[in-house]
Amino acid sequence: MRALYPPIEAYDRGMLDVGDGQRVYWEVSGNPAGKPVVVLHGGPGAGSTPVQRRHFDPAAYRIVLFDQRGAGRSTPHVSAPGVDLAANTTWHLVADLERLREHLGVDRWQLFGGSWGATLAVAYAQTHPERVTEIILRGVFLLRGKELDWLYRGGAGALFPEAWAKFRALVPEGRDPLAAYQDMITSPDPGTRAAAASAWSNWEGAAVSLLPNPALVAQYAAATFAVPFARIALHYFTNLGWLAEDQLIRDAGALAGIPGRIVQGRYDVVCPPVTAWELSQAWPDARLTILPAGHAASDPGVLEALRDATDEFR
């Protein structure tokens, strides 16, 4: 992965009490006096990973990673029995970001996020535009009903029929797939929950990259990834992210004056490029780059384009 900077270790980390019985894991790497940037992981529920530090010049950036509520190293983790997600919404996460910014003594920071991380970045920036220096997005998802319809109600299944058949196999005839999977992932039966998490995660794993990528599929299939990934995603998706349809496009005027770079795969099946294009049309300070790639950051040209963006803003 030539476009990534060399691996680095975090020099500071901790657990931030954000209320509601939730403690959020955070870490900082790079230059303590550098330009602040915060990485918003996808999923929701995927958690942060060390490779995310490597999108940034460590001599120029103060790099903040954190795990959103219930994910990664944050507690309570959603895989624990009986964990309630009532206090886990888009707006709780926006508030958590503000608490983390204040805790770290950051005045303004750059936002960097892909997929669900793009949703959260746009929601945060529209709520707190005065705290944002720039925004870099990849594989844009804005949690609209038509985006969910495409991926979970049949559209994308035309491109991956064999994987779609496996995903649909657990859904009773006539039921909405999202509602059915939400029932399964919250079932009292551990076998039902495990089967649902595996099927949900494997469906996205099958569609995530431009060409078959067994390593990525294996990552999605791992139970430690699939359970939080499925449970938190279904909680958010069945509630439409606590957003009105097209809210983040409608309110894009709040981003005026914030420079943005959007990196989007032309053949992104998980998050088709129409969403990135519509956002770029509503946000004049954004520049959209569409590449012959899918959704995965490891697809051709994506890492290079992301590095171009982080280097430009350093």
C-alpha positions as CSV (number, residue, x, y, z in Angstrom):
1,M,0.0,0.0,0.0
2,R,2.4,2.6,-1.3
3,A,0.2,5.6,-0.7
4,L,0.1,5.0,3.1
5,Y,2.6,6.6,5.4
6,P,4.8,4.2,7.5
7,P,3.2,2.6,10.6
8,I,3.3,4.7,13.8
9,E,2.2,4.1,17.4
10,A,-0.1,6.3,19.4
11,Y,1.7,8.4,22.0
12,D,-1.4,9.1,24.1
13,R,-4.7,7.3,24.6
14,G,-7.6,7.1,27.1
15,M,-11.2,6.4,27.8
16,L,-13.6,9.4,27.8
17,D,-16.8,9.3,29.9
18,V,-19.4,10.8,27.6
19,G,-22.4,10.1,29.8
20,D,-25.2,7.6,29.6
21,G,-22.9,5.0,31.1
22,Q,-20.7,5.2,27.9
23,R,-16.9,5.4,27.8
24,V,-15.3,6.2,24.5
25,Y,-11.8,5.0,23.5
26,W,-9.5,7.6,22.0
27,E,-5.9,7.8,20.9
28,V,-3.5,10.4,19.4
29,S,-0.5,9.8,17.2
30,G,1.8,11.9,14.9
31,N,3.1,15.4,15.9
32,P,1.7,16.7,19.2
33,A,2.0,20.2,17.8
34,G,0.7,19.3,14.4
35,K,-2.6,20.1,12.6
36,P,-5.4,18.3,14.3
37,V,-7.4,15.7,12.3
38,V,-10.0,13.3,13.6
39,V,-10.8,10.0,11.8
40,L,-14.5,8.9,11.8
41,H,-14.7,5.1,11.3
42,G,-17.3,3.4,9.3
43,G,-20.0,0.8,9.9
44,P,-21.4,2.2,12.1
45,G,-19.8,-0.2,14.4
46,A,-16.6,-1.1,12.6
47,G,-14.3,0.5,15.1
48,S,-11.0,2.3,14.4
49,T,-7.8,0.5,13.2
50,P,-4.1,1.4,13.4
51,V,-3.9,1.6,9.6
52,Q,-6.1,4.7,9.7
53,R,-3.2,6.6,11.3
54,R,-1.2,6.1,8.0
55,H,-3.3,8.3,5.8
56,F,-1.6,11.4,7.3
57,D,2.0,12.8,7.3
58,P,3.0,12.1,10.9
59,A,5.3,15.1,11.0
60,A,2.5,17.5,10.0
61,Y,-0.6,16.1,11.7
62,R,-1.9,15.4,15.2
63,I,-3.9,12.4,14.4
64,V,-7.0,11.5,16.6
65,L,-8.7,8.2,16.3
66,F,-11.6,7.1,18.5
67,D,-14.1,4.2,18.7
68,Q,-17.8,5.3,18.5
69,R,-20.2,4.2,21.2
70,G,-20.5,0.4,21.6
71,A,-17.7,-0.3,19.1
72,G,-14.0,-1.2,19.1
73,R,-12.6,-0.6,22.6
74,S,-15.4,1.7,23.8
75,T,-17.6,0.4,26.6
76,P,-20.0,-1.1,27.1
77,H,-19.4,-3.1,23.9
78,V,-22.5,-4.1,21.9
79,S,-21.4,-7.7,21.9
80,A,-22.0,-7.9,25.6
81,P,-25.3,-9.4,26.6
82,G,-28.1,-7.0,27.4
83,V,-26.4,-3.8,26.2
84,D,-29.0,-1.2,25.4
85,L,-28.5,1.0,22.3
86,A,-31.1,3.7,23.3
87,A,-28.3,6.2,24.0
88,N,-26.5,5.4,20.7
89,T,-27.7,7.7,17.9
90,T,-26.2,10.0,15.3
91,W,-26.7,13.0,17.6
92,H,-25.1,11.2,20.6
93,L,-22.0,10.7,18.4
94,V,-22.0,14.3,17.3
95,A,-22.0,15.3,21.0
96,D,-19.3,12.8,21.8
97,L,-17.1,14.4,19.1
98,E,-17.5,17.8,20.7
99,R,-16.6,16.4,24.2
100,L,-13.6,14.7,22.7
101,R,-12.5,17.9,20.9
102,E,-12.8,19.9,24.2
103,H,-11.0,17.1,26.2
104,L,-8.0,17.2,23.8
105,G,-7.8,21.0,23.8
106,V,-8.5,21.2,20.1
107,D,-9.9,24.5,18.8
108,R,-10.6,23.4,15.2
109,W,-9.9,20.1,13.4
110,Q,-10.0,18.4,10.0
111,L,-12.6,15.6,9.6
112,F,-11.7,12.4,7.7
113,G,-14.3,9.7,7.2
114,G,-15.6,7.1,4.7
115,S,-19.0,5.4,4.3
116,W,-20.8,5.8,7.6
117,G,-17.9,8.0,8.7
118,A,-18.8,10.4,5.9
119,T,-22.4,10.6,7.3
120,L,-21.1,11.4,10.8
121,A,-18.6,13.9,9.4
122,V,-21.3,15.8,7.5
123,A,-23.7,15.7,10.4
124,Y,-21.0,17.0,12.8
125,A,-19.8,19.7,10.4
126,Q,-23.3,21.0,9.8
127,T,-23.9,21.2,13.6
128,H,-20.5,22.7,14.4
129,P,-19.1,24.3,11.2
130,E,-17.0,26.8,13.2
131,R,-14.9,23.8,14.6
132,V,-14.0,22.3,11.2
133,T,-11.0,23.3,9.1
134,E,-11.5,20.9,6.1
135,I,-13.4,17.7,5.4
136,I,-12.1,14.6,3.5
137,L,-14.7,12.0,2.6
138,R,-14.5,8.6,0.8
139,G,-17.4,6.4,-0.5
140,V,-20.1,8.8,0.6
141,F,-23.1,7.5,2.4
142,L,-25.7,9.9,3.8
143,L,-28.2,7.3,5.3
144,R,-31.1,8.1,3.0
145,G,-34.0,5.7,2.5
146,K,-33.1,5.3,-1.2
147,E,-29.5,4.3,-0.3
148,L,-30.8,1.6,2.1
149,D,-33.3,0.4,-0.5
150,W,-30.5,0.0,-3.0
151,L,-28.2,-2.1,-0.8
152,Y,-30.7,-4.0,1.4
153,R,-33.9,-4.2,-0.6
154,G,-32.8,-5.6,-3.9
155,G,-31.0,-3.1,-6.2
156,A,-27.4,-4.2,-5.5
157,G,-28.6,-7.8,-5.6
158,A,-28.8,-7.7,-9.4
159,L,-25.0,-7.3,-9.5
160,F,-24.2,-9.9,-6.9
161,P,-27.1,-12.4,-7.2
162,E,-25.3,-15.3,-5.5
163,A,-24.4,-13.3,-2.4
164,W,-27.8,-11.6,-2.4
165,A,-29.5,-15.1,-2.4
166,K,-27.5,-16.0,0.7
167,F,-28.5,-12.7,2.4
168,R,-32.2,-13.1,1.5
169,A,-32.3,-16.8,2.6
170,L,-32.8,-15.7,6.3
171,V,-35.6,-13.3,5.5
172,P,-39.1,-14.8,5.6
173,E,-41.2,-14.3,2.5
174,G,-42.9,-10.9,2.4
175,R,-40.9,-9.4,5.2
176,D,-38.7,-6.3,4.9
177,P,-35.0,-7.4,5.0
178,L,-34.0,-4.6,7.4
179,A,-36.9,-5.3,9.8
180,A,-36.3,-9.1,9.7
181,Y,-32.6,-8.7,10.3
182,Q,-33.2,-6.3,13.2
183,D,-35.5,-8.9,14.8
184,M,-32.8,-11.6,14.3
185,I,-29.9,-9.6,15.6
186,T,-31.9,-8.8,18.8
187,S,-33.2,-12.4,19.2
188,P,-32.8,-14.0,22.7
189,D,-31.4,-17.0,20.8
190,P,-27.6,-16.7,20.5
191,G,-27.5,-18.9,17.4
192,T,-30.1,-16.7,15.6
193,R,-28.0,-13.6,16.5
194,A,-24.8,-15.2,15.3
195,A,-26.3,-16.4,12.0
196,A,-27.8,-12.9,11.3
197,A,-24.6,-11.1,12.1
198,S,-22.6,-13.4,9.8
199,A,-25.1,-13.1,6.9
200,W,-25.4,-9.3,7.2
201,S,-21.6,-8.8,7.3
202,N,-20.9,-11.3,4.5
203,W,-23.3,-9.5,2.2
204,E,-21.4,-6.2,2.5
205,G,-18.1,-8.0,2.3
206,A,-19.1,-9.6,-1.0
207,A,-19.9,-6.2,-2.5
208,V,-17.3,-4.0,-1.0
209,S,-14.4,-4.2,-3.5
210,L,-14.1,-3.7,-7.2
211,L,-12.6,-7.2,-7.7
212,P,-12.9,-10.3,-5.4
213,N,-10.8,-9.8,-2.3
214,P,-10.7,-12.9,-0.1
215,A,-8.8,-11.0,2.7
216,L,-11.6,-8.4,2.9
217,V,-14.3,-11.0,2.8
218,A,-12.6,-12.8,5.7
219,Q,-12.4,-9.6,7.7
220,Y,-16.1,-9.1,7.4
221,A,-16.8,-12.7,8.2
222,A,-14.9,-12.7,11.5
223,A,-17.4,-12.9,14.4
224,T,-15.5,-10.2,16.4
225,F,-16.2,-7.8,13.4
226,A,-19.6,-9.1,12.3
227,V,-21.5,-8.8,15.6
228,P,-20.9,-5.1,16.4
229,F,-21.0,-4.2,12.7
230,A,-24.4,-5.8,12.2
231,R,-26.0,-4.8,15.5
232,I,-25.1,-1.1,15.5
233,A,-25.7,-0.8,11.7
234,L,-29.2,-2.3,12.0
235,H,-30.0,-0.1,15.0
236,Y,-29.1,3.0,12.9
237,F,-30.6,1.9,9.6
238,T,-34.0,0.9,11.0
239,N,-34.2,4.3,12.6
240,L,-32.9,6.1,9.4
241,G,-30.1,7.6,11.5
242,W,-32.5,9.9,13.3
243,L,-32.3,12.0,10.1
244,A,-35.0,13.4,7.8
245,E,-34.8,12.1,4.2
246,D,-32.2,14.2,2.3
247,Q,-31.4,16.2,5.5
248,L,-27.7,16.2,5.0
249,I,-28.0,17.3,1.4
250,R,-30.7,19.9,2.3
251,D,-28.5,21.4,5.0
252,A,-25.3,21.4,3.0
253,G,-25.3,25.2,3.0
254,A,-24.0,25.0,6.5
255,L,-20.7,23.7,5.0
256,A,-20.1,26.9,3.0
257,G,-16.5,28.1,3.4
258,I,-15.2,24.6,4.5
259,P,-12.9,23.1,1.9
260,G,-13.8,19.5,1.0
261,R,-12.3,16.7,-1.0
262,I,-14.5,13.7,-1.9
263,V,-13.0,10.5,-3.2
264,Q,-15.6,8.2,-4.7
265,G,-15.5,4.9,-6.6
266,R,-17.4,4.9,-9.9
267,Y,-18.3,1.3,-9.3
268,D,-19.0,1.5,-5.6
269,V,-21.9,-0.9,-5.1
270,V,-22.2,-0.2,-1.4
271,C,-22.5,3.6,-1.8
272,P,-23.2,4.4,-5.4
273,P,-21.6,7.7,-6.7
274,V,-24.9,9.6,-7.1
275,T,-24.8,10.5,-3.4
276,A,-21.3,11.9,-3.6
277,W,-22.2,13.8,-6.7
278,E,-25.4,15.3,-5.1
279,L,-23.4,16.3,-2.0
280,S,-20.8,18.0,-4.2
281,Q,-23.5,19.9,-6.1
282,A,-24.9,21.2,-2.8
283,W,-21.5,22.1,-1.3
284,P,-19.7,24.5,-3.6
285,D,-16.4,24.3,-1.6
286,A,-16.1,20.5,-2.2
287,R,-14.1,18.9,-5.1
288,L,-15.2,15.5,-6.2
289,T,-12.8,12.9,-7.6
290,I,-14.4,9.8,-9.1
291,L,-12.1,6.8,-9.7
292,P,-12.5,3.5,-11.5
293,A,-12.9,1.8,-8.1
294,G,-15.4,0.2,-5.7
295,H,-16.1,1.0,-2.1
296,A,-13.0,-0.4,-0.5
297,A,-10.2,2.1,0.4
298,S,-7.7,-0.5,-0.9
299,D,-9.3,-0.3,-4.4
300,P,-7.2,1.1,-7.3
301,G,-6.2,4.8,-6.8
302,V,-8.2,5.4,-3.6
303,L,-5.3,5.5,-1.2
304,E,-3.4,7.7,-3.5
305,A,-6.3,10.2,-3.8
306,L,-6.8,10.3,-0.1
307,R,-3.1,11.0,0.5
308,D,-3.2,13.8,-2.1
309,A,-6.0,15.3,-0.1
310,T,-4.4,15.0,3.3
311,D,-1.1,16.3,1.9
312,E,-2.8,19.2,0.3
313,F,-4.4,20.3,3.6
314,R,-1.4,19.6,5.9
